[in-house]
Amino acid sequence: MFSRKLNPGLELRPLQPVDAAALFAVVDAHRASLREWLPWVDATNTVADSAAYIAGTVRDDRETRAFTCGIWSLGRLVGVIGHNRIDWANRIGFPAYWIAPDSAGQGIMTQCCRVVIEHAFTELQLKQLVVAAATGNTRAQKIPMRLGFKQVSMLKKAEWLYGRHVDHFIYSLAAPKP
């Protein structure tokens, strides 16, 4: 189970059932801004919805299909990061992340992504990471570019997001050569 203390005030740890209320609270408090780029926001209407999501992430972690961590800043849940999927046959991870707007712009996500990348290449022994970001989501695009990913393509109509198709930029990062 992946867990890291990045510094005294910043920690990544797997979401657990006890975190459902905190997860729902951060989503509910920032619903309008999160909804701009995250397709699941409208399906998160109760603490029970967050609990069901967490139960799925616990199962996926146990089955090593994916992993999801809460981002805890100064003891408060402020976002989520992990791999939405791990393709073990090809040793490819698909990192994904989001952060509450009131915690954005502080370098938190960049620090968290660095740790997830290092874990992917060293402990999981993945050979490549692939990140997708909506072409209009410039904040999400800056993270992979800052961390050495290269834009490899653009996928048209990659996602149906609240009544419209959204294109994605696809970024890739290969494991460092041994």
Salt bridges, closest charged atoms under 4 A:
GLU11 OE1 - ARG13 NH1 3.23
ASP28 OD1 - ARG31 NH2 2.93
ASP42 OD1 - ARG35 NE 2.91
ASP60 OD1 - ARG59 NH2 3.54
ASP60 OD1 - ARG65 NH2 2.52
GLU63 OE1 - ARG65 NH2 3.13
ASP102 OD1 - HIS30 NE2 3.57
ASP102 OD2 - ARG76 NH1 3.59
GLU123 OE2 - ARG4 NH2 2.15
GLU123 OE1 - HIS119 NE2 3.81
GLU159 OE1 - HIS168 NE2 2.99
ASP167 OD2 - LYS156 NZ 3.57
